[in-house]
Amino acid sequence: MAKDQLIVLHSFVGNIDGADVIFRAGETIDATHKAVKKWPDFFGEPKATQHTVEQATAAPGEKRS
């Protein structure tokens, strides 16, 4: 995820330029979006969600060290 992206912390509906906009918790939004400036407490830095899983056993013909 790019550094210039934020995550919506709580679902809410906000009025921007006369139009209602729905923001859903967990969605990403561009850090320069008008909503971020208007309601900064509703957005935060995304947390790393990518996990590395170690292989538990050796594959056939492979030795574990």
N, CA, C, O and CB atoms as a CASP TS submission, in Angstrom:
PFRMAT TS
TARGET T0000
AUTHOR 0000-0000-0000
METHOD Language model
MODEL 1
PARENT N/A
ATOM      1  N   MET     1       0.836  -1.168   0.000  1.00  0.00           N
ATOM      2  CA  MET     1       0.000   0.000   0.000  1.00  0.00           C
ATOM      3  C   MET     1       0.885   1.237   0.000  1.00  0.00           C
ATOM      4  O   MET     1       1.902   1.291   0.691  1.00  0.00           O
ATOM      5  CB  MET     1      -0.954  -0.005   1.205  1.00  0.00           C
ATOM      6  N   ALA     2       0.493   2.203  -0.767  1.00  0.00           N
ATOM      7  CA  ALA     2       1.304   3.412  -0.904  1.00  0.00           C
ATOM      8  C   ALA     2       1.268   4.245   0.373  1.00  0.00           C
ATOM      9  O   ALA     2       0.298   4.206   1.130  1.00  0.00           O
ATOM     10  CB  ALA     2       0.820   4.249  -2.093  1.00  0.00           C
ATOM     11  N   LYS     3       2.342   4.999   0.595  1.00  0.00           N
ATOM     12  CA  LYS     3       2.437   5.860   1.776  1.00  0.00           C
ATOM     13  C   LYS     3       1.397   6.967   1.765  1.00  0.00           C
ATOM     14  O   LYS     3       1.017   7.466   2.824  1.00  0.00           O
ATOM     15  CB  LYS     3       3.820   6.466   1.869  1.00  0.00           C
ATOM     16  N   ASP     4       0.940   7.351   0.604  1.00  0.00           N
ATOM     17  CA  ASP     4      -0.015   8.444   0.514  1.00  0.00           C
ATOM     18  C   ASP     4      -1.455   7.975   0.663  1.00  0.00           C
ATOM     19  O   ASP     4      -2.386   8.683   0.280  1.00  0.00           O
ATOM     20  CB  ASP     4       0.151   9.159  -0.796  1.00  0.00           C
ATOM     21  N   GLN     5      -1.638   6.777   1.221  1.00  0.00           N
ATOM     22  CA  GLN     5      -2.960   6.220   1.462  1.00  0.00           C
ATOM     23  C   GLN     5      -3.221   6.132   2.961  1.00  0.00           C
ATOM     24  O   GLN     5      -2.324   5.810   3.739  1.00  0.00           O
ATOM     25  CB  GLN     5      -3.095   4.832   0.806  1.00  0.00           C
ATOM     26  N   LEU     6      -4.451   6.421   3.356  1.00  0.00           N
ATOM     27  CA  LEU     6      -4.874   6.283   4.744  1.00  0.00           C
ATOM     28  C   LEU     6      -6.023   5.289   4.789  1.00  0.00           C
ATOM     29  O   LEU     6      -6.610   4.961   3.758  1.00  0.00           O
ATOM     30  CB  LEU     6      -5.293   7.660   5.355  1.00  0.00           C
ATOM     31  N   ILE     7      -6.340   4.816   5.978  1.00  0.00           N
ATOM     32  CA  ILE     7      -7.436   3.876   6.144  1.00  0.00           C
ATOM     33  C   ILE     7      -8.547   4.558   6.939  1.00  0.00           C
ATOM     34  O   ILE     7      -8.284   5.328   7.863  1.00  0.00           O
ATOM     35  CB  ILE     7      -6.955   2.573   6.853  1.00  0.00           C
ATOM     36  N   VAL     8      -9.797   4.262   6.564  1.00  0.00           N
ATOM     37  CA  VAL     8     -10.945   4.805   7.277  1.00  0.00           C
ATOM     38  C   VAL     8     -11.091   4.006   8.576  1.00  0.00           C
ATOM     39  O   VAL     8     -11.220   2.782   8.540  1.00  0.00           O
ATOM     40  CB  VAL     8     -12.261   4.739   6.400  1.00  0.00           C
ATOM     41  N   LEU     9     -11.072   4.693   9.717  1.00  0.00           N
ATOM     42  CA  LEU     9     -11.119   4.020  11.012  1.00  0.00           C
ATOM     43  C   LEU     9     -12.536   3.664  11.443  1.00  0.00           C
ATOM     44  O   LEU     9     -12.738   2.636  12.091  1.00  0.00           O
ATOM     45  CB  LEU     9     -10.479   4.888  12.061  1.00  0.00           C
ATOM     46  N   HIS    10     -13.514   4.484  11.101  1.00  0.00           N
ATOM     47  CA  HIS    10     -14.914   4.275  11.481  1.00  0.00           C
ATOM     48  C   HIS    10     -15.797   4.614  10.290  1.00  0.00           C
ATOM     49  O   HIS    10     -15.553   5.601   9.596  1.00  0.00           O
ATOM     50  CB  HIS    10     -15.302   5.140  12.724  1.00  0.00           C
ATOM     51  N   SER    11     -16.819   3.805  10.051  1.00  0.00           N
ATOM     52  CA  SER    11     -17.753   4.115   8.967  1.00  0.00           C
ATOM     53  C   SER    11     -18.523   5.381   9.296  1.00  0.00           C
ATOM     54  O   SER    11     -18.940   5.591  10.435  1.00  0.00           O
ATOM     55  CB  SER    11     -18.727   2.940   8.724  1.00  0.00           C
ATOM     56  N   PHE    12     -18.706   6.225   8.285  1.00  0.00           N
ATOM     57  CA  PHE    12     -19.491   7.442   8.467  1.00  0.00           C
ATOM     58  C   PHE    12     -19.900   8.002   7.114  1.00  0.00           C
ATOM     59  O   PHE    12     -19.356   7.617   6.079  1.00  0.00           O
ATOM     60  CB  PHE    12     -18.697   8.492   9.269  1.00  0.00           C
ATOM     61  N   VAL    13     -20.860   8.911   7.133  1.00  0.00           N
ATOM     62  CA  VAL    13     -21.287   9.627   5.942  1.00  0.00           C
ATOM     63  C   VAL    13     -20.934  11.082   6.151  1.00  0.00           C
ATOM     64  O   VAL    13     -21.267  11.663   7.185  1.00  0.00           O
ATOM     65  CB  VAL    13     -22.818   9.439   5.661  1.00  0.00           C
ATOM     66  N   GLY    14     -20.268  11.671   5.186  1.00  0.00           N
ATOM     67  CA  GLY    14     -19.884  13.075   5.287  1.00  0.00           C
ATOM     68  C   GLY    14     -20.330  13.841   4.067  1.00  0.00           C
ATOM     69  O   GLY    14     -20.449  13.275   2.981  1.00  0.00           O
ATOM     70  N   ASN    15     -20.577  15.119   4.234  1.00  0.00           N
ATOM     71  CA  ASN    15     -21.002  15.972   3.140  1.00  0.00           C
ATOM     72  C   ASN    15     -19.802  16.762   2.641  1.00  0.00           C
ATOM     73  O   ASN    15     -19.212  17.562   3.367  1.00  0.00           O
ATOM     74  CB  ASN    15     -22.149  16.918   3.582  1.00  0.00           C
ATOM     75  N   ILE    16     -19.459  16.517   1.385  1.00  0.00           N
ATOM     76  CA  ILE    16     -18.329  17.209   0.757  1.00  0.00           C
ATOM     77  C   ILE    16     -18.832  17.875  -0.522  1.00  0.00           C
ATOM     78  O   ILE    16     -19.359  17.214  -1.417  1.00  0.00           O
ATOM     79  CB  ILE    16     -17.144  16.215   0.452  1.00  0.00           C
ATOM     80  N   ASP    17     -18.660  19.170  -0.588  1.00  0.00           N
ATOM     81  CA  ASP    17     -19.091  19.959  -1.747  1.00  0.00           C
ATOM     82  C   ASP    17     -20.562  19.718  -2.081  1.00  0.00           C
ATOM     83  O   ASP    17     -20.930  19.641  -3.253  1.00  0.00           O
ATOM     84  CB  ASP    17     -18.224  19.628  -2.962  1.00  0.00           C
ATOM     85  N   GLY    18     -21.404  19.598  -1.050  1.00  0.00           N
ATOM     86  CA  GLY    18     -22.840  19.440  -1.252  1.00  0.00           C
ATOM     87  C   GLY    18     -23.310  18.031  -1.551  1.00  0.00           C
ATOM     88  O   GLY    18     -24.501  17.817  -1.778  1.00  0.00           O
ATOM     89  N   ALA    19     -22.411  17.073  -1.559  1.00  0.00           N
ATOM     90  CA  ALA    19     -22.790  15.687  -1.840  1.00  0.00           C
ATOM     91  C   ALA    19     -22.422  14.796  -0.655  1.00  0.00           C
ATOM     92  O   ALA    19     -21.349  14.934  -0.068  1.00  0.00           O
ATOM     93  CB  ALA    19     -22.101  15.180  -3.135  1.00  0.00           C
ATOM     94  N   ASP    20     -23.333  13.877  -0.313  1.00  0.00           N
ATOM     95  CA  ASP    20     -23.045  12.921   0.751  1.00  0.00           C
ATOM     96  C   ASP    20     -22.102  11.842   0.220  1.00  0.00           C
ATOM     97  O   ASP    20     -22.318  11.287  -0.857  1.00  0.00           O
ATOM     98  CB  ASP    20     -24.357  12.287   1.299  1.00  0.00           C
ATOM     99  N   VAL    21     -21.064  11.560   0.985  1.00  0.00           N
ATOM    100  CA  VAL    21     -20.074  10.548   0.610  1.00  0.00           C
ATOM    101  C   VAL    21     -20.011   9.527   1.734  1.00  0.00           C
ATOM    102  O   VAL    21     -19.910   9.890   2.906  1.00  0.00           O
ATOM    103  CB  VAL    21     -18.661  11.188   0.342  1.00  0.00           C
ATOM    104  N   ILE    22     -20.069   8.246   1.378  1.00  0.00           N
ATOM    105  CA  ILE    22     -20.021   7.170   2.366  1.00  0.00           C
ATOM    106  C   ILE    22     -18.583   6.693   2.500  1.00  0.00           C
ATOM    107  O   ILE    22     -17.922   6.392   1.506  1.00  0.00           O
ATOM    108  CB  ILE    22     -20.963   5.991   1.966  1.00  0.00           C
ATOM    109  N   PHE    23     -18.107   6.627   3.735  1.00  0.00           N
ATOM    110  CA  PHE    23     -16.778   6.112   4.037  1.00  0.00           C
ATOM    111  C   PHE    23     -16.965   4.877   4.907  1.00  0.00           C
ATOM    112  O   PHE    23     -17.598   4.949   5.960  1.00  0.00           O
ATOM    113  CB  PHE    23     -15.879   7.194   4.751  1.00  0.00           C
ATOM    114  N   ARG    24     -16.423   3.755   4.478  1.00  0.00           N
ATOM    115  CA  ARG    24     -16.579   2.501   5.208  1.00  0.00           C
ATOM    116  C   ARG    24     -15.281   2.142   5.927  1.00  0.00           C
ATOM    117  O   ARG    24     -14.193   2.255   5.362  1.00  0.00           O
ATOM    118  CB  ARG    24     -16.997   1.366   4.253  1.00  0.00           C
ATOM    119  N   ALA    25     -15.410   1.713   7.167  1.00  0.00           N
ATOM    120  CA  ALA    25     -14.245   1.329   7.967  1.00  0.00           C
ATOM    121  C   ALA    25     -13.418   0.294   7.219  1.00  0.00           C
ATOM    122  O   ALA    25     -13.959  -0.670   6.677  1.00  0.00           O
ATOM    123  CB  ALA    25     -14.680   0.777   9.342  1.00  0.00           C
ATOM    124  N   GLY    26     -12.106   0.499   7.193  1.00  0.00           N
ATOM    125  CA  GLY    26     -11.197  -0.436   6.541  1.00  0.00           C
ATOM    126  C   GLY    26     -10.849  -0.075   5.110  1.00  0.00           C
ATOM    127  O   GLY    26      -9.861  -0.576   4.572  1.00  0.00           O
ATOM    128  N   GLU    27     -11.639   0.783   4.483  1.00  0.00           N
ATOM    129  CA  GLU    27     -11.320   1.203   3.121  1.00  0.00           C
ATOM    130  C   GLU    27     -10.127   2.153   3.138  1.00  0.00           C
ATOM    131  O   GLU    27      -9.848   2.802   4.146  1.00  0.00           O
ATOM    132  CB  GLU    27     -12.543   1.879   2.454  1.00  0.00           C
ATOM    133  N   THR    28      -9.438   2.224   2.019  1.00  0.00           N
ATOM    134  CA  THR    28      -8.327   3.164   1.909  1.00  0.00           C
ATOM    135  C   THR    28      -8.786   4.412   1.166  1.00  0.00           C
ATOM    136  O   THR    28      -9.712   4.377   0.356  1.00  0.00           O
ATOM    137  CB  THR    28      -7.121   2.514   1.190  1.00  0.00           C
ATOM    138  N   ILE    29      -8.113   5.504   1.465  1.00  0.00           N
ATOM    139  CA  ILE    29      -8.443   6.781   0.849  1.00  0.00           C
ATOM    140  C   ILE    29      -7.137   7.541   0.623  1.00  0.00           C
ATOM    141  O   ILE    29      -6.182   7.409   1.389  1.00  0.00           O
ATOM    142  CB  ILE    29      -9.441   7.608   1.739  1.00  0.00           C
ATOM    143  N   ASP    30      -7.118   8.325  -0.428  1.00  0.00           N
ATOM    144  CA  ASP    30      -5.941   9.133  -0.723  1.00  0.00           C
ATOM    145  C   ASP    30      -5.743  10.164   0.391  1.00  0.00           C
ATOM    146  O   ASP    30      -6.703  10.801   0.823  1.00  0.00           O
ATOM    147  CB  ASP    30      -6.082   9.833  -2.106  1.00  0.00           C
ATOM    148  N   ALA    31      -4.530  10.327   0.847  1.00  0.00           N
ATOM    149  CA  ALA    31      -4.224  11.229   1.959  1.00  0.00           C
ATOM    150  C   ALA    31      -4.532  12.690   1.640  1.00  0.00           C
ATOM    151  O   ALA    31      -4.625  13.510   2.552  1.00  0.00           O
ATOM    152  CB  ALA    31      -2.770  11.095   2.342  1.00  0.00           C
ATOM    153  N   THR    32      -4.690  13.024   0.371  1.00  0.00           N
ATOM    154  CA  THR    32      -4.995  14.404  -0.010  1.00  0.00           C
ATOM    155  C   THR    32      -6.495  14.651  -0.198  1.00  0.00           C
ATOM    156  O   THR    32      -6.896  15.752  -0.576  1.00  0.00           O
ATOM    157  CB  THR    32      -4.260  14.756  -1.286  1.00  0.00           C
ATOM    158  N   HIS    33      -7.315  13.646   0.060  1.00  0.00           N
ATOM    159  CA  HIS    33      -8.765  13.776  -0.095  1.00  0.00           C
ATOM    160  C   HIS    33      -9.304  14.861   0.839  1.00  0.00           C
ATOM    161  O   HIS    33      -8.801  15.023   1.950  1.00  0.00           O
ATOM    162  CB  HIS    33      -9.466  12.424   0.188  1.00  0.00           C
ATOM    163  N   LYS    34     -10.312  15.596   0.402  1.00  0.00           N
ATOM    164  CA  LYS    34     -10.890  16.681   1.206  1.00  0.00           C
ATOM    165  C   LYS    34     -11.404  16.185   2.555  1.00  0.00           C
ATOM    166  O   LYS    34     -11.345  16.919   3.541  1.00  0.00           O
ATOM    167  CB  LYS    34     -12.026  17.352   0.442  1.00  0.00           C
ATOM    168  N   ALA    35     -11.901  14.966   2.613  1.00  0.00           N
ATOM    169  CA  ALA    35     -12.435  14.411   3.861  1.00  0.00           C
ATOM    170  C   ALA    35     -11.354  14.290   4.928  1.00  0.00           C
ATOM    171  O   ALA    35     -11.631  14.465   6.115  1.00  0.00           O
ATOM    172  CB  ALA    35     -13.066  13.042   3.605  1.00  0.00           C
ATOM    173  N   VAL    36     -10.139  13.995   4.521  1.00  0.00           N
ATOM    174  CA  VAL    36      -9.030  13.844   5.474  1.00  0.00           C
ATOM    175  C   VAL    36      -8.746  15.180   6.150  1.00  0.00           C
ATOM    176  O   VAL    36      -8.461  15.227   7.347  1.00  0.00           O
ATOM    177  CB  VAL    36      -7.752  13.315   4.762  1.00  0.00           C
ATOM    178  N   LYS    37      -8.823  16.247   5.398  1.00  0.00           N
ATOM    179  CA  LYS    37      -8.593  17.577   5.968  1.00  0.00           C
ATOM    180  C   LYS    37      -9.767  17.994   6.868  1.00  0.00           C
ATOM    181  O   LYS    37      -9.573  18.644   7.895  1.00  0.00           O
ATOM    182  CB  LYS    37      -8.388  18.617   4.839  1.00  0.00           C
ATOM    183  N   LYS    38     -10.985  17.608   6.466  1.00  0.00           N
ATOM    184  CA  LYS    38     -12.190  18.005   7.187  1.00  0.00           C
ATOM    185  C   LYS    38     -12.389  17.197   8.473  1.00  0.00           C
ATOM    186  O   LYS    38     -12.799  17.753   9.492  1.00  0.00           O
ATOM    187  CB  LYS    38     -13.404  17.849   6.288  1.00  0.00           C
ATOM    188  N   TRP    39     -12.102  15.882   8.436  1.00  0.00           N
ATOM    189  CA  TRP    39     -12.290  14.981   9.581  1.00  0.00           C
ATOM    190  C   TRP    39     -11.031  14.140   9.816  1.00  0.00           C
ATOM    191  O   TRP    39     -11.088  12.923   9.645  1.00  0.00           O
ATOM    192  CB  TRP    39     -13.515  14.058   9.350  1.00  0.00           C
ATOM    193  N   PRO    40      -9.917  14.727  10.194  1.00  0.00           N
ATOM    194  CA  PRO    40      -8.652  13.987  10.300  1.00  0.00           C
ATOM    195  C   PRO    40      -8.678  12.848  11.326  1.00  0.00           C
ATOM    196  O   PRO    40      -7.935  11.878  11.182  1.00  0.00           O
ATOM    197  CB  PRO    40      -7.548  14.941  10.656  1.00  0.00           C
ATOM    198  N   ASP    41      -9.518  12.953  12.353  1.00  0.00           N
ATOM    199  CA  ASP    41      -9.568  11.905  13.382  1.00  0.00           C
ATOM    200  C   ASP    41     -10.219  10.618  12.890  1.00  0.00           C
ATOM    201  O   ASP    41     -10.129   9.593  13.565  1.00  0.00           O
ATOM    202  CB  ASP    41     -10.316  12.410  14.592  1.00  0.00           C
ATOM    203  N   PHE    42     -10.873  10.647  11.732  1.00  0.00           N
ATOM    204  CA  PHE    42     -11.563   9.470  11.208  1.00  0.00           C
ATOM    205  C   PHE    42     -10.670   8.611  10.318  1.00  0.00           C
ATOM    206  O   PHE    42     -11.112   7.592   9.787  1.00  0.00           O
ATOM    207  CB  PHE    42     -12.786   9.896  10.433  1.00  0.00           C
ATOM    208  N   PHE    43      -9.412   9.024  10.154  1.00  0.00           N
ATOM    209  CA  PHE    43      -8.496   8.312   9.264  1.00  0.00           C
ATOM    210  C   PHE    43      -7.184   8.028   9.984  1.00  0.00           C
ATOM    211  O   PHE    43      -6.796   8.758  10.896  1.00  0.00           O
ATOM    212  CB  PHE    43      -8.239   9.125   7.976  1.00  0.00           C
ATOM    213  N   GLY    44      -6.504   6.962   9.568  1.00  0.00           N
ATOM    214  CA  GLY    44      -5.242   6.626  10.197  1.00  0.00           C
ATOM    215  C   GLY    44      -4.320   5.905   9.240  1.00  0.00           C
ATOM    216  O   GLY    44      -4.689   5.570   8.114  1.00  0.00           O
ATOM    217  N   GLU    45      -3.113   5.676   9.716  1.00  0.00           N
ATOM    218  CA  GLU    45      -2.115   4.966   8.922  1.00  0.00           C
ATOM    219  C   GLU    45      -2.504   3.489   8.808  1.00  0.00           C
ATOM    220  O   GLU    45      -2.898   2.879   9.802  1.00  0.00           O
ATOM    221  CB  GLU    45      -0.701   5.115   9.551  1.00  0.00           C
ATOM    222  N   PRO    46      -2.399   2.918   7.626  1.00  0.00           N
ATOM    223  CA  PRO    46      -2.698   1.494   7.481  1.00  0.00           C
ATOM    224  C   PRO    46      -1.643   0.643   8.183  1.00  0.00           C
ATOM    225  O   PRO    46      -0.459   0.982   8.183  1.00  0.00           O
ATOM    226  CB  PRO    46      -2.784   1.113   5.996  1.00  0.00           C
ATOM    227  N   LYS    47      -2.078  -0.455   8.773  1.00  0.00           N
ATOM    228  CA  LYS    47      -1.150  -1.381   9.421  1.00  0.00           C
ATOM    229  C   LYS    47      -0.735  -2.438   8.419  1.00  0.00           C
ATOM    230  O   LYS    47      -1.496  -2.787   7.517  1.00  0.00           O
ATOM    231  CB  LYS    47      -1.788  -2.035  10.678  1.00  0.00           C
ATOM    232  N   ALA    48       0.478  -2.945   8.581  1.00  0.00           N
ATOM    233  CA  ALA    48       0.958  -4.010   7.699  1.00  0.00           C
ATOM    234  C   ALA    48       0.100  -5.245   7.906  1.00  0.00           C
ATOM    235  O   ALA    48      -0.126  -5.668   9.040  1.00  0.00           O
ATOM    236  CB  ALA    48       2.458  -4.331   7.965  1.00  0.00           C
ATOM    237  N   THR    49      -0.379  -5.824   6.809  1.00  0.00           N
ATOM    238  CA  THR    49      -1.229  -7.007   6.912  1.00  0.00           C
ATOM    239  C   THR    49      -0.622  -8.216   6.206  1.00  0.00           C
ATOM    240  O   THR    49      -1.195  -9.306   6.215  1.00  0.00           O
ATOM    241  CB  THR    49      -2.598  -6.713   6.335  1.00  0.00           C
ATOM    242  N   GLN    50       0.523  -8.014   5.606  1.00  0.00           N
ATOM    243  CA  GLN    50       1.149  -9.118   4.893  1.00  0.00           C
ATOM    244  C   GLN    50       1.992  -9.923   5.872  1.00  0.00           C
ATOM    245  O   GLN    50       2.845  -9.370   6.567  1.00  0.00           O
ATOM    246  CB  GLN    50       2.013  -8.603   3.710  1.00  0.00           C
ATOM    247  N   HIS    51       1.753 -11.232   5.926  1.00  0.00           N
ATOM    248  CA  HIS    51       2.465 -12.106   6.844  1.00  0.00           C
ATOM    249  C   HIS    51       3.280 -13.126   6.059  1.00  0.00           C
ATOM    250  O   HIS    51       2.857 -13.600   5.004  1.00  0.00           O
ATOM    251  CB  HIS    51       1.483 -12.811   7.799  1.00  0.00           C
ATOM    252  N   THR    52       4.434 -13.452   6.582  1.00  0.00           N
ATOM    253  CA  THR    52       5.254 -14.496   5.996  1.00  0.00           C
ATOM    254  C   THR    52       5.039 -15.761   6.810  1.00  0.00           C
ATOM    255  O   THR    52       5.187 -15.752   8.032  1.00  0.00           O
ATOM    256  CB  THR    52       6.763 -14.090   5.959  1.00  0.00           C
ATOM    257  N   VAL    53       4.690 -16.843   6.137  1.00  0.00           N
ATOM    258  CA  VAL    53       4.443 -18.109   6.814  1.00  0.00           C
ATOM    259  C   VAL    53       5.601 -19.049   6.514  1.00  0.00           C
ATOM    260  O   VAL    53       5.927 -19.309   5.356  1.00  0.00           O
ATOM    261  CB  VAL    53       3.085 -18.734   6.371  1.00  0.00           C
ATOM    262  N   GLU    54       6.213 -19.549   7.572  1.00  0.00           N
ATOM    263  CA  GLU    54       7.321 -20.474   7.419  1.00  0.00           C
ATOM    264  C   GLU    54       6.785 -21.865   7.125  1.00  0.00           C
ATOM    265  O   GLU    54       5.791 -22.294   7.710  1.00  0.00           O
ATOM    266  CB  GLU    54       8.205 -20.484   8.677  1.00  0.00           C
ATOM    267  N   GLN    55       7.451 -22.567   6.216  1.00  0.00           N
ATOM    268  CA  GLN    55       7.074 -23.939   5.904  1.00  0.00           C
ATOM    269  C   GLN    55       7.424 -24.820   7.101  1.00  0.00           C
ATOM    270  O   GLN    55       8.554 -24.780   7.586  1.00  0.00           O
ATOM    271  CB  GLN    55       7.788 -24.441   4.608  1.00  0.00           C
ATOM    272  N   ALA    56       6.471 -25.610   7.578  1.00  0.00           N
ATOM    273  CA  ALA    56       6.647 -26.381   8.808  1.00  0.00           C
ATOM    274  C   ALA    56       7.499 -27.641   8.610  1.00  0.00           C
ATOM    275  O   ALA    56       8.215 -28.054   9.522  1.00  0.00           O
ATOM    276  CB  ALA    56       5.293 -26.768   9.359  1.00  0.00           C
ATOM    277  N   THR    57       7.426 -28.234   7.455  1.00  0.00           N
ATOM    278  CA  THR    57       8.184 -29.471   7.221  1.00  0.00           C
ATOM    279  C   THR    57       8.982 -29.359   5.929  1.00  0.00           C
ATOM    280  O   THR    57       8.719 -28.502   5.085  1.00  0.00           O
ATOM    281  CB  THR    57       7.237 -30.698   7.163  1.00  0.00           C
ATOM    282  N   ALA    58       9.954 -30.238   5.799  1.00  0.00           N
ATOM    283  CA  ALA    58      10.782 -30.249   4.592  1.00  0.00           C
ATOM    284  C   ALA    58       9.978 -30.833   3.434  1.00  0.00           C
ATOM    285  O   ALA    58       9.155 -31.730   3.614  1.00  0.00           O
ATOM    286  CB  ALA    58      12.089 -31.064   4.820  1.00  0.00           C
ATOM    287  N   ALA    59      10.234 -30.311   2.263  1.00  0.00           N
ATOM    288  CA  ALA    59       9.628 -30.844   1.047  1.00  0.00           C
ATOM    289  C   ALA    59      10.358 -32.130   0.692  1.00  0.00           C
ATOM    290  O   ALA    59      11.465 -32.350   1.182  1.00  0.00           O
ATOM    291  CB  ALA    59       9.690 -29.808  -0.134  1.00  0.00           C
ATOM    292  N   PRO    60       9.776 -32.991  -0.145  1.00  0.00           N
ATOM    293  CA  PRO    60      10.452 -34.236  -0.535  1.00  0.00           C
ATOM    294  C   PRO    60      11.844 -33.957  -1.104  1.00  0.00           C
ATOM    295  O   PRO    60      12.005 -33.130  -2.000  1.00  0.00           O
ATOM    296  CB  PRO    60       9.607 -35.001  -1.569  1.00  0.00           C
ATOM    297  N   GLY    61      12.847 -34.660  -0.570  1.00  0.00           N
ATOM    298  CA  GLY    61      14.224 -34.500  -1.025  1.00  0.00           C
ATOM    299  C   GLY    61      14.918 -33.295  -0.427  1.00  0.00           C
ATOM    300  O   GLY    61      16.047 -32.991  -0.814  1.00  0.00           O
ATOM    301  N   GLU    62      14.289 -32.603   0.499  1.00  0.00           N
ATOM    302  CA  GLU    62      14.868 -31.404   1.109  1.00  0.00           C
ATOM    303  C   GLU    62      15.134 -31.671   2.589  1.00  0.00           C
ATOM    304  O   GLU    62      14.349 -32.345   3.257  1.00  0.00           O
ATOM    305  CB  GLU    62      13.923 -30.174   0.932  1.00  0.00           C
ATOM    306  N   LYS    63      16.237 -31.144   3.092  1.00  0.00           N
ATOM    307  CA  LYS    63      16.564 -31.308   4.518  1.00  0.00           C
ATOM    308  C   LYS    63      16.322 -30.004   5.229  1.00  0.00           C
ATOM    309  O   LYS    63      16.685 -28.937   4.733  1.00  0.00           O
ATOM    310  CB  LYS    63      18.034 -31.769   4.718  1.00  0.00           C
ATOM    311  N   ARG    64      15.709 -30.086   6.388  1.00  0.00           N
ATOM    312  CA  ARG    64      15.514 -28.901   7.223  1.00  0.00           C
ATOM    313  C   ARG    64      16.767 -28.671   8.039  1.00  0.00           C
ATOM    314  O   ARG    64      17.385 -29.629   8.502  1.00  0.00           O
ATOM    315  CB  ARG    64      14.274 -29.054   8.148  1.00  0.00           C
ATOM    316  N   SER    65      17.147 -27.446   8.220  1.00  0.00           N
ATOM    317  CA  SER    65      18.349 -27.161   9.021  1.00  0.00           C
ATOM    318  C   SER    65      17.983 -26.760  10.413  1.00  0.00           C
ATOM    319  O   SER    65      18.863 -26.483  11.228  1.00  0.00           O
ATOM    320  CB  SER    65      19.186 -26.070   8.382  1.00  0.00           C
TER
END
